[in-house]
Amino acid sequence: MSKRQSSNNIGRRSRGFTLIELLVVIAIISLLVSILIPSLQRTKELARQVICKSQLKQIGTAFCVYTNDYKRYLPVCYRDATTNWYVALGNPYLGFDQEGASLFWFMHSNKTVYSCPTNLKKHPEAINRNTYGMNLFAGTNNSTCTIRRTTDANKPSKTLLAADGYFYNSGRFWIAQVQPSWRMPGAIHSGSAHILYVDFGVRRLAEDEIPDEYVSDEGKCFWKGN
C-alpha cells in the first residue's frame, strides 16, 4: 500500500459527524426521551398508589385492633386536636411515640402513614399532611353517627370507613361527608380513590361510582351503613 493510500484511509477513519448526522442523532435522543419520561412518570405514580393502598391497609389493621379492644366501637371521628381518630389510632396502634394534641400536630405537619404520597406530590404547598378522611357517619361523635360499631353496618364491605381526601391550605381537618362536595373522597389516583371499608378491606373506586348523596339506596349503604 502506498503512502498516499494509507493517508486517505486514515482520513476516512478519523472523519467526524456531519451537521445533518448530528441533528439526526439529537432528534432520535429527543424522541426517546419524550417516550420514556411519561412512562417513568406513570411508573412512579403506580408506586405511589401502591404505597397509598398499603398505608390504608395499615390504618385498617389499626381500626380492627382498636375495635377488638373496645367491643366493636369505632373511635371518635373528630372533636378536637386531642380527640380524633388520628390520635386514637396513632398511639399505641400505629406506634407513634407521642400522645394527644402533640401527636395530632406532629402528624398534621409531617409525612406519616396518614399522608398519601400522590396527594403530597400534587399539593406540595399544602400545610396539612394528614390526607385521609374518616366517614362523618362513622364513630362515636354524636347522635348523627349511624355506624358507632362495626356491627352497625348492614353491608360492611360496601360501607365507607376512611378514604383518600383533599388538602386544605388552611390546614383544616378533613372529614368525609357529602356536603359540601369538596369533602367527598378525593379521586386523585387516575380518577379513582382508595376506599377503606368497614370490613377493613381496601379497594379502589372510580369517582363516578362514589355516591354523591346519602339518601339513595346506594348512598345509604355507602355513607350510613344501612
Backbone as JSON, one array per atom type, in Angstrom:
{
  "sequence": "MSKRQSSNNIGRRSRGFTLIELLVVIAIISLLVSILIPSLQRTKELARQVICKSQLKQIGTAFCVYTNDYKRYLPVCYRDATTNWYVALGNPYLGFDQEGASLFWFMHSNKTVYSCPTNLKKHPEAINRNTYGMNLFAGTNNSTCTIRRTTDANKPSKTLLAADGYFYNSGRFWIAQVQPSWRMPGAIHSGSAHILYVDFGVRRLAEDEIPDEYVSDEGKCFWKGN",
  "N": [[0.86, -1.19, 0.0], [0.57, 2.21, -0.87], [1.98, 5.3, 0.39], [0.24, 7.37, -0.03], [-2.29, 6.16, -0.3], [-2.53, 5.06, 2.23], [-2.63, 7.37, 3.79], [-5.08, 8.43, 2.92], [-6.89, 6.48, 3.86], [-6.58, 6.76, 6.62], [-7.6, 9.33, 6.91], [-10.24, 8.91, 6.17], [-11.05, 7.26, 8.27], [-10.86, 8.92, 10.5], [-12.74, 10.88, 10.12], [-15.22, 13.13, 11.3], [-18.66, 13.53, 12.64], [-21.15, 14.74, 10.38], [-23.06, 17.8, 10.16], [-25.75, 17.25, 9.6], [-25.95, 14.54, 10.34], [-25.46, 14.76, 13.07], [-27.67, 16.27, 13.87], [-29.69, 14.43, 13.33], [-29.11, 12.42, 15.2], [-29.53, 13.86, 17.59], [-32.26, 14.35, 17.3], [-33.29, 11.76, 17.45], [-32.56, 11.03, 20.07], [-34.06, 12.93, 21.5], [-36.63, 12.1, 20.82], [-36.69, 9.57, 22.02], [-36.44, 10.32, 24.71], [-38.83, 11.77, 25.04], [-40.62, 9.69, 24.87], [-39.89, 8.0, 26.95], [-39.99, 9.51, 29.39], [-42.81, 10.11, 30.11], [-43.54, 7.44, 30.56], [-41.89, 6.74, 32.73], [-42.92, 8.52, 34.6], [-45.52, 7.52, 34.89], [-44.89, 5.06, 36.0], [-43.78, 5.85, 38.44], [-46.03, 7.02, 39.59], [-47.69, 4.78, 39.82], [-46.23, 3.4, 41.75], [-46.57, 5.15, 43.89], [-49.31, 4.85, 44.26], [-49.43, 2.21, 45.12], [-48.12, 2.46, 47.58], [-49.92, 4.16, 48.9], [-52.24, 2.54, 49.06], [-51.22, 0.49, 50.63], [-50.72, 1.89, 52.99], [-53.32, 2.6, 53.77], [-54.25, 0.05, 54.29], [-52.69, -0.55, 56.54], [-53.78, 1.32, 58.28], [-56.36, 0.33, 58.35], [-55.89, -2.1, 59.66], [-55.16, -1.1, 62.15], [-57.58, 0.12, 62.91], [-59.09, -2.23, 63.12], [-57.85, -3.63, 65.28], [-58.26, -1.74, 67.29], [-61.1, -1.69, 67.46], [-61.53, -4.28, 68.3], [-60.5, -4.11, 70.86], [-62.29, -2.37, 72.02], [-64.9, -3.39, 72.14], [-66.08, -3.54, 69.57], [-66.67, -0.89, 69.02], [-66.09, 2.12, 67.21], [-63.51, 4.66, 66.97], [-63.81, 8.16, 67.96], [-64.57, 10.32, 65.31], [-63.85, 13.11, 64.79], [-63.27, 15.57, 67.19], [-61.66, 17.41, 68.55], [-58.22, 18.58, 68.69], [-57.17, 16.73, 70.42], [-59.0, 14.67, 70.68], [-59.69, 12.58, 68.32], [-59.75, 10.48, 65.38], [-57.21, 10.09, 64.26], [-55.41, 10.46, 66.4], [-56.4, 8.54, 68.18], [-55.78, 6.13, 66.9], [-53.11, 6.45, 66.36], [-51.35, 6.08, 68.52], [-51.51, 3.56, 70.82], [-51.6, 1.98, 68.47], [-50.46, 2.4, 65.96], [-47.9, 2.93, 66.55], [-46.73, 5.48, 67.14], [-44.59, 7.71, 68.84], [-45.72, 9.64, 70.53], [-48.33, 11.53, 72.15], [-51.83, 12.51, 72.4], [-52.62, 15.97, 71.81], [-50.09, 16.82, 70.94], [-49.26, 14.7, 69.38], [-51.2, 14.79, 67.35], [-50.63, 17.29, 66.11], [-48.05, 16.81, 65.31], [-48.41, 14.8, 63.37], [-49.96, 16.27, 61.69], [-48.21, 18.01, 60.46], [-46.11, 16.55, 59.4], [-44.81, 13.96, 57.26], [-46.44, 10.94, 57.38], [-47.92, 7.69, 58.04], [-50.42, 8.54, 57.54], [-50.3, 10.11, 55.33], [-50.91, 10.47, 52.01], [-48.85, 9.71, 49.31], [-49.3, 10.54, 46.66], [-51.04, 12.67, 46.96], [-49.38, 14.42, 48.35], [-47.5, 14.9, 46.36], [-49.03, 16.19, 44.41], [-49.93, 18.42, 45.74], [-47.81, 20.18, 46.95], [-47.71, 22.58, 48.28], [-49.47, 22.59, 50.35], [-50.46, 22.88, 53.79], [-51.42, 20.99, 55.58], [-50.58, 17.68, 56.36], [-51.98, 15.43, 56.84], [-53.87, 13.38, 55.0], [-55.89, 11.55, 54.65], [-59.36, 10.8, 55.21], [-62.01, 10.25, 57.58], [-65.21, 8.73, 57.54], [-67.94, 10.8, 58.22], [-70.28, 9.8, 59.27], [-69.51, 7.64, 60.69], [-68.15, 6.28, 63.77], [-68.08, 7.62, 67.15], [-69.03, 10.21, 67.55], [-71.43, 11.79, 67.87], [-75.07, 11.84, 68.09], [-75.76, 11.72, 65.41], [-74.19, 9.86, 64.17], [-74.32, 6.87, 62.48], [-72.94, 4.55, 62.32], [-71.72, 3.43, 64.76], [-70.6, 1.2, 65.84], [-68.75, -1.51, 64.37], [-70.46, -3.54, 63.74], [-72.81, -2.29, 63.17], [-73.11, -1.68, 60.51], [-74.9, -2.76, 57.76], [-73.94, -3.83, 55.39], [-70.88, -4.25, 55.54], [-68.74, -4.49, 53.75], [-69.29, -2.71, 51.78], [-69.5, -0.26, 52.87], [-68.33, 2.93, 53.66], [-65.44, 3.66, 55.55], [-62.94, 5.03, 55.84], [-60.93, 7.16, 53.66], [-59.1, 8.31, 50.69], [-58.4, 11.76, 50.8], [-58.84, 15.39, 50.49], [-56.56, 18.18, 50.34], [-56.34, 21.06, 52.46], [-55.37, 24.37, 52.27], [-55.46, 25.92, 54.51], [-55.08, 24.13, 56.46], [-57.1, 22.66, 57.69], [-58.87, 19.99, 59.3], [-59.81, 17.01, 57.61], [-62.93, 15.58, 56.97], [-64.77, 12.95, 55.75], [-67.65, 13.47, 53.96], [-70.9, 14.18, 52.52], [-71.83, 16.79, 51.94], [-70.15, 19.9, 52.07], [-69.43, 19.3, 48.53], [-66.65, 19.18, 48.13], [-65.69, 17.79, 50.21], [-65.92, 15.2, 49.69], [-64.58, 11.84, 49.14], [-61.34, 11.94, 47.7], [-60.69, 11.62, 44.31], [-57.93, 10.97, 43.36], [-56.19, 9.24, 42.21], [-55.65, 8.64, 39.22], [-58.32, 9.28, 38.51], [-59.73, 7.84, 40.4], [-60.4, 6.67, 43.78], [-58.86, 5.46, 46.78], [-60.52, 3.36, 48.94], [-61.24, 2.64, 52.27], [-63.04, 0.21, 53.74], [-65.72, -0.71, 56.06], [-65.37, -3.35, 56.65], [-62.7, -3.47, 56.8], [-61.29, -3.87, 54.5], [-59.49, -2.74, 51.58], [-60.19, -1.03, 48.67], [-60.2, 0.19, 45.27], [-62.15, 2.84, 43.95], [-63.92, 4.2, 41.31], [-64.39, 7.67, 40.5], [-66.98, 8.34, 39.56], [-68.41, 6.3, 40.66], [-68.68, 6.72, 43.31], [-71.09, 7.39, 45.65], [-72.91, 10.42, 45.55], [-74.69, 11.36, 47.33], [-76.53, 10.7, 50.36], [-79.07, 9.7, 50.54], [-80.12, 8.05, 48.63], [-80.61, 4.53, 47.82], [-78.15, 3.24, 47.34], [-76.44, 5.2, 48.31], [-77.16, 5.34, 51.02], [-76.22, 2.9, 51.93], [-73.45, 3.11, 51.38], [-72.61, 5.47, 52.75], [-74.03, 5.61, 55.24], [-74.31, 3.06, 56.12], [-76.67, 1.6, 56.12]],
  "CA": [[0.0, 0.0, 0.0], [1.37, 3.42, -0.97], [1.81, 6.27, 1.47], [-0.95, 8.18, -0.33], [-3.47, 5.36, 0.02], [-2.57, 4.96, 3.69], [-3.07, 8.67, 4.31], [-6.51, 8.56, 2.61], [-7.61, 5.58, 4.77], [-6.57, 7.39, 7.95], [-8.51, 10.46, 6.83], [-11.62, 8.42, 6.19], [-11.36, 6.71, 9.59], [-10.91, 9.97, 11.51], [-13.75, 11.87, 9.76], [-16.25, 13.29, 12.33], [-20.05, 13.6, 12.2], [-21.6, 15.93, 9.67], [-24.11, 18.52, 10.89], [-27.01, 16.52, 9.41], [-25.9, 13.33, 11.16], [-25.58, 15.19, 14.46], [-29.07, 16.65, 14.08], [-30.48, 13.19, 13.35], [-28.86, 11.77, 16.5], [-30.22, 14.67, 18.6], [-33.7, 14.13, 17.12], [-33.59, 10.41, 17.95], [-32.46, 11.1, 21.54], [-35.22, 13.7, 21.97], [-37.8, 11.23, 20.67], [-36.63, 8.54, 23.07], [-36.72, 10.97, 26.0], [-40.26, 12.09, 25.08], [-41.35, 8.44, 25.06], [-39.53, 7.39, 28.23], [-40.35, 10.31, 30.56], [-44.17, 9.78, 30.57], [-43.56, 6.07, 31.08], [-41.3, 6.8, 34.06], [-43.86, 9.21, 35.47], [-46.6, 6.57, 35.2], [-44.34, 4.05, 36.9], [-43.66, 6.48, 39.76], [-47.38, 7.17, 40.14], [-48.13, 3.44, 40.23], [-45.55, 3.11, 43.01], [-47.24, 5.95, 44.92], [-50.61, 4.23, 44.5], [-49.18, 1.0, 45.93], [-47.82, 2.93, 48.94], [-51.17, 4.68, 49.46], [-53.09, 1.4, 49.4], [-50.57, -0.19, 51.75], [-50.93, 2.7, 54.2], [-54.72, 2.45, 54.19], [-54.35, -1.29, 54.89], [-52.15, -0.42, 57.89], [-54.78, 2.04, 59.06], [-57.45, -0.61, 58.54], [-55.48, -3.04, 60.71], [-55.24, -0.36, 63.42], [-59.01, 0.19, 63.22], [-59.53, -3.57, 63.52], [-57.36, -3.9, 66.63], [-58.95, -0.8, 68.19], [-62.47, -2.13, 67.69], [-61.47, -5.51, 69.12], [-60.25, -3.69, 72.24], [-63.39, -1.55, 72.53], [-66.2, -4.06, 71.92], [-66.52, -3.2, 68.21], [-66.9, 0.54, 68.86], [-65.11, 2.89, 66.44], [-63.09, 5.87, 67.67], [-64.41, 9.43, 67.55], [-64.03, 10.8, 64.04], [-63.11, 14.33, 65.14], [-63.87, 16.52, 68.12], [-60.65, 18.47, 68.67], [-56.87, 18.08, 68.41], [-56.88, 15.63, 71.32], [-59.98, 13.6, 70.48], [-59.97, 12.34, 66.91], [-59.35, 9.12, 65.02], [-55.77, 10.05, 64.05], [-54.76, 10.27, 67.69], [-56.85, 7.28, 68.77], [-55.07, 5.01, 66.27], [-51.68, 6.74, 66.23], [-50.58, 5.54, 69.64], [-50.37, 2.69, 70.51], [-51.89, 1.04, 67.39], [-49.56, 2.63, 64.82], [-46.54, 3.03, 67.07], [-46.16, 6.81, 67.26], [-44.02, 7.92, 70.17], [-46.28, 10.87, 71.08], [-49.72, 11.34, 72.53], [-52.71, 13.66, 72.48], [-52.53, 17.08, 70.87], [-48.74, 16.86, 70.35], [-49.26, 13.69, 68.32], [-52.01, 15.29, 66.25], [-49.95, 18.35, 65.37], [-46.9, 16.18, 64.67], [-48.9, 14.15, 62.15], [-50.51, 17.33, 60.86], [-47.15, 18.74, 59.76], [-45.05, 15.65, 58.95], [-45.22, 12.8, 56.47], [-46.62, 9.73, 58.19], [-48.79, 6.71, 57.4], [-51.65, 9.26, 57.19], [-50.0, 11.0, 54.2], [-50.89, 9.84, 50.69], [-47.75, 10.29, 48.53], [-49.81, 11.21, 45.46], [-51.55, 13.96, 47.42], [-48.22, 15.26, 48.66], [-46.9, 15.26, 45.09], [-49.9, 17.11, 43.68], [-50.16, 19.64, 46.52], [-46.65, 20.42, 47.82], [-47.87, 23.84, 49.02], [-50.45, 22.44, 51.43], [-49.96, 22.85, 55.16], [-51.85, 19.76, 56.25], [-50.01, 16.45, 55.83], [-52.94, 14.34, 57.03], [-54.66, 13.45, 53.76], [-57.02, 10.61, 54.66], [-60.5, 11.25, 55.99], [-62.93, 9.24, 58.1], [-66.62, 8.99, 57.27], [-68.58, 11.55, 59.29], [-71.36, 9.0, 59.85], [-68.91, 6.55, 61.47], [-67.54, 6.71, 65.0], [-68.95, 7.9, 68.3], [-69.04, 11.67, 67.73], [-72.71, 12.29, 68.38], [-76.23, 11.03, 67.74], [-75.9, 11.6, 63.95], [-73.39, 8.73, 63.7], [-75.13, 5.66, 62.29], [-72.04, 3.4, 62.38], [-70.97, 3.58, 66.0], [-69.86, -0.05, 65.97], [-68.6, -2.14, 63.05], [-71.62, -4.41, 63.53], [-73.97, -1.48, 62.78], [-73.19, -1.62, 59.04], [-75.56, -3.93, 57.18], [-73.02, -4.37, 54.38], [-69.58, -3.63, 55.86], [-67.82, -4.5, 52.6], [-69.7, -1.64, 50.87], [-69.71, 0.95, 53.68], [-67.11, 3.74, 53.8], [-64.87, 3.96, 56.86], [-61.98, 6.12, 55.6], [-60.59, 7.2, 52.24], [-58.31, 9.42, 50.19], [-59.06, 13.04, 51.0], [-58.29, 16.56, 49.84], [-55.8, 19.1, 51.17], [-56.77, 22.44, 52.63], [-54.21, 25.22, 52.55], [-55.6, 26.43, 55.88], [-54.7, 23.07, 57.38], [-58.24, 22.11, 58.42], [-59.02, 18.54, 59.34], [-60.75, 16.54, 56.59], [-63.9, 14.55, 57.35], [-65.51, 12.55, 54.55], [-69.1, 13.6, 54.03], [-71.44, 14.5, 51.21], [-71.94, 18.23, 51.75], [-70.08, 20.25, 50.64], [-68.89, 18.24, 47.67], [-65.19, 19.06, 48.2], [-65.35, 16.89, 51.3], [-66.04, 13.83, 49.2], [-63.27, 11.2, 48.93], [-60.62, 12.53, 46.57], [-60.33, 10.68, 43.24], [-56.63, 11.51, 42.95], [-55.39, 8.2, 41.56], [-56.16, 8.42, 37.85], [-59.78, 9.35, 38.51], [-60.33, 6.93, 41.38], [-59.97, 6.87, 45.16], [-58.73, 4.28, 47.61], [-61.56, 3.36, 49.97], [-61.17, 1.67, 53.36], [-64.42, -0.12, 54.11], [-65.93, -1.11, 57.45], [-64.83, -4.7, 56.83], [-61.26, -3.23, 56.84], [-60.69, -4.1, 53.2], [-59.19, -1.53, 50.81], [-60.41, -1.21, 47.24], [-60.3, 1.43, 44.51], [-63.48, 3.14, 43.45], [-63.89, 5.31, 40.36], [-65.07, 8.86, 41.01], [-68.42, 8.3, 39.25], [-69.03, 5.22, 41.42], [-68.84, 7.16, 44.7], [-72.41, 8.04, 45.78], [-72.79, 11.83, 45.9], [-75.73, 11.7, 48.31], [-76.75, 9.59, 51.28], [-80.5, 9.39, 50.64], [-80.45, 6.95, 47.71], [-80.34, 3.21, 48.4], [-76.71, 3.01, 47.28], [-75.81, 6.18, 49.19], [-77.41, 4.94, 52.41], [-75.32, 1.79, 52.23], [-72.05, 3.56, 51.34], [-72.33, 6.5, 53.74], [-74.63, 5.44, 56.56], [-74.26, 1.67, 56.52], [-77.99, 0.94, 56.21]],
  "C": [[0.89, 1.24, 0.0], [1.08, 4.34, 0.21], [0.54, 7.1, 1.25], [-2.24, 7.45, 0.03], [-3.64, 5.25, 1.53], [-3.08, 6.25, 4.32], [-4.57, 8.87, 4.09], [-7.35, 7.72, 3.56], [-7.7, 6.18, 6.17], [-7.54, 8.56, 7.99], [-9.95, 10.04, 6.91], [-12.0, 7.93, 7.59], [-11.55, 7.81, 10.64], [-11.98, 11.04, 11.21], [-14.85, 11.93, 10.82], [-17.66, 13.3, 11.74], [-20.28, 14.86, 11.37], [-22.7, 16.58, 10.49], [-25.44, 17.78, 10.78], [-27.06, 15.28, 10.28], [-26.08, 13.67, 12.64], [-27.02, 15.57, 14.79], [-29.98, 15.42, 14.15], [-30.33, 12.48, 14.69], [-29.6, 12.52, 17.61], [-31.73, 14.44, 18.53], [-34.11, 12.76, 17.67], [-33.58, 10.38, 19.48], [-33.67, 11.83, 22.12], [-36.49, 12.86, 21.9], [-37.84, 10.17, 21.76], [-36.96, 9.12, 24.44], [-38.21, 11.27, 26.13], [-41.12, 10.85, 25.29], [-41.13, 7.89, 26.47], [-40.02, 8.17, 29.44], [-41.79, 10.06, 31.01], [-44.28, 8.38, 31.15], [-42.99, 6.01, 32.49], [-42.23, 7.47, 35.05], [-45.03, 8.3, 35.86], [-46.13, 5.51, 36.18], [-44.23, 4.6, 38.32], [-45.04, 6.63, 40.4], [-47.95, 5.82, 40.58], [-47.5, 3.05, 41.56], [-46.21, 3.89, 44.15], [-48.61, 5.36, 45.26], [-50.47, 2.98, 45.37], [-48.92, 1.39, 47.39], [-49.1, 3.4, 49.63], [-52.07, 3.53, 49.91], [-52.53, 0.64, 50.6], [-50.8, 0.56, 53.06], [-52.36, 2.58, 54.7], [-54.96, 1.06, 54.79], [-53.81, -1.28, 56.32], [-53.16, 0.27, 58.8], [-55.98, 1.13, 59.34], [-57.14, -1.63, 59.62], [-55.57, -2.38, 62.09], [-56.69, -0.2, 63.86], [-59.5, -1.15, 63.77], [-59.11, -3.88, 64.95], [-58.07, -3.01, 67.65], [-60.35, -1.3, 68.5], [-62.52, -3.45, 68.46], [-61.27, -5.17, 70.6], [-61.45, -2.98, 72.86], [-64.77, -2.09, 72.12], [-66.86, -3.62, 70.63], [-66.83, -1.72, 68.01], [-65.76, 1.18, 68.08], [-64.68, 4.12, 67.23], [-63.88, 7.09, 67.2], [-63.76, 9.88, 66.26], [-63.21, 12.07, 64.28], [-63.92, 15.18, 66.11], [-62.93, 17.71, 68.32], [-59.28, 17.83, 68.45], [-56.47, 16.92, 69.31], [-57.75, 14.42, 71.05], [-60.34, 13.48, 69.01], [-59.39, 10.98, 66.54], [-57.86, 9.0, 64.75], [-55.03, 9.74, 65.35], [-55.12, 8.92, 68.3], [-56.09, 6.08, 68.21], [-53.55, 5.2, 66.3], [-50.83, 6.13, 67.32], [-51.57, 4.87, 70.59], [-50.5, 1.88, 69.22], [-50.99, 1.19, 66.18], [-48.15, 2.98, 65.27], [-45.92, 4.4, 67.1], [-45.71, 7.05, 68.7], [-44.45, 9.27, 70.74], [-47.74, 10.62, 71.38], [-50.49, 12.65, 72.43], [-52.49, 14.7, 71.41], [-51.15, 17.14, 70.2], [-48.62, 15.85, 69.22], [-50.04, 14.18, 67.11], [-51.26, 16.33, 65.43], [-48.66, 17.84, 64.73], [-47.31, 15.55, 63.35], [-49.42, 15.17, 61.16], [-49.43, 17.97, 59.97], [-46.01, 17.87, 59.25], [-45.62, 14.5, 58.12], [-45.28, 11.57, 57.36], [-47.45, 8.74, 57.39], [-50.11, 7.36, 56.98], [-51.46, 10.17, 55.97], [-49.95, 10.23, 52.9], [-49.8, 10.47, 49.84], [-48.21, 11.0, 47.25], [-50.35, 12.59, 45.82], [-50.42, 14.92, 47.73], [-47.55, 15.75, 47.38], [-47.71, 16.33, 44.37], [-50.07, 18.45, 44.42], [-49.0, 19.9, 47.48], [-46.79, 21.67, 48.67], [-48.77, 23.7, 50.23], [-49.79, 22.33, 52.79], [-50.23, 21.51, 55.81], [-51.24, 18.53, 55.58], [-50.9, 15.23, 56.1], [-53.92, 14.37, 55.85], [-55.84, 12.48, 53.72], [-58.14, 11.14, 55.55], [-61.37, 10.09, 56.43], [-64.36, 9.68, 57.85], [-67.28, 9.67, 58.46], [-69.68, 10.75, 59.97], [-70.83, 7.82, 60.67], [-68.27, 7.12, 62.73], [-68.56, 7.05, 66.07], [-68.99, 9.39, 68.6], [-70.3, 12.14, 68.44], [-73.84, 11.4, 67.87], [-76.42, 10.88, 66.23], [-75.12, 10.41, 63.39], [-74.27, 7.47, 63.64], [-74.27, 4.4, 62.34], [-71.14, 3.58, 63.6], [-70.1, 2.35, 66.27], [-69.76, -0.68, 64.58], [-69.79, -3.02, 62.72], [-72.86, -3.63, 63.11], [-74.15, -1.41, 61.26], [-73.81, -2.9, 58.51], [-74.68, -4.62, 56.15], [-71.65, -3.74, 54.59], [-68.61, -3.57, 54.7], [-68.17, -3.42, 51.58], [-69.9, -0.31, 51.59], [-68.39, 1.64, 53.95], [-66.71, 3.88, 55.27], [-63.9, 5.13, 56.75], [-61.55, 6.06, 54.14], [-59.59, 8.3, 51.94], [-59.08, 10.72, 50.37], [-58.42, 14.15, 50.21], [-57.51, 17.39, 50.85], [-56.56, 20.41, 51.34], [-55.52, 23.25, 52.93], [-54.26, 25.8, 53.95], [-55.27, 25.37, 56.91], [-55.86, 22.48, 58.15], [-58.28, 20.58, 58.32], [-60.07, 18.1, 58.33], [-61.64, 15.45, 57.15], [-64.72, 14.22, 56.12], [-67.0, 12.7, 54.8], [-69.59, 14.08, 52.67], [-71.48, 16.01, 50.95], [-70.91, 18.96, 52.6], [-69.31, 19.21, 49.84], [-67.37, 18.1, 47.77], [-64.74, 18.23, 49.4], [-65.63, 15.44, 50.94], [-64.65, 13.19, 49.16], [-62.63, 11.72, 47.65], [-60.19, 11.49, 45.55], [-59.01, 11.12, 42.62], [-55.77, 10.49, 42.22], [-56.0, 7.85, 40.21], [-57.68, 8.35, 37.82], [-60.46, 8.38, 39.45], [-59.74, 7.19, 42.76], [-59.79, 5.52, 45.84], [-59.72, 4.4, 48.76], [-61.26, 2.27, 50.98], [-62.59, 1.44, 53.84], [-64.5, -0.59, 55.56], [-65.48, -2.55, 57.7], [-63.31, -4.69, 56.85], [-60.53, -3.63, 55.56], [-60.49, -2.78, 52.47], [-59.37, -1.84, 49.33], [-60.52, 0.16, 46.57], [-61.7, 1.59, 43.96], [-63.38, 4.34, 42.52], [-64.74, 6.46, 40.89], [-66.58, 8.8, 40.75], [-69.14, 7.15, 39.94], [-69.23, 5.58, 42.89], [-70.17, 7.88, 44.83], [-72.26, 9.48, 46.25], [-73.91, 12.3, 46.81], [-75.96, 10.48, 49.2], [-78.22, 9.25, 51.47], [-80.93, 8.3, 49.66], [-80.11, 5.62, 48.37], [-78.85, 2.93, 48.45], [-75.98, 3.94, 48.24], [-75.99, 5.84, 50.66], [-76.45, 3.84, 52.83], [-73.88, 2.28, 52.35], [-71.73, 4.5, 52.49], [-72.81, 6.16, 55.15], [-74.68, 4.0, 57.02], [-75.6, 0.96, 56.62], [-78.76, 1.08, 54.91]]
}
